[in-house]
Amino acid sequence: MIGRGVIEPDRRLTATLALLAPHLAELKEPWWLFGSAAMVVHGAGPLAPGDVDLLVSRADAQSLLARLGLPLAPGSKSDRFRSEIFACWRAGPLPVEILAGFHVRVGSVWEEVRPHSRVAIPLPSGTVYVPDMPELIALCRRFGRSKDIERVGMLEALAAGRRQS
């Protein structure tokens, strides 16, 4: 079991989070896993994350990149997403995308992605933090890609199942 759900662990995610855990423990400001890794930690499945999305503050990004031996470089930008700091750590089975100053374009406006909720989920390798289920659903809708919209249904079903329990 990983996270809150009764699903088989994704071994790649479990191994990656175990490698990442000591570095996460050093962060000074709130941080979150989001995207498919956060969904799996919440118990959504079947879902096999292709990476781990990690949202951190700008200051923590700089210190984390230094500890991981990654160069501090300008962030990425697409027509839908941009990040002031972006790096990809590839030491584990899954790449970890480290984002700070992460924004999503909604209409013609760039909105910063900074979750308001922060749920602590204990794992064997350490505690991870994710947005709560309603906020994770809202983020999927806000991101608006077809894969995100498909995941809304999965998350809503999981949330409804928890309410009935």
Salt bridges, closest charged atoms under 4 A:
ASP10 OD1 - ARG12 NE 3.93
GLU84 OE1 - ARG58 NE 2.55
GLU111 OE1 - ARG142 NE 3.09
GLU112 OE2 - ARG58 NH2 3.36
ASP148 OD2 - ARG145 NE 2.65
GLU156 OE2 - ARG141 NH2 2.43
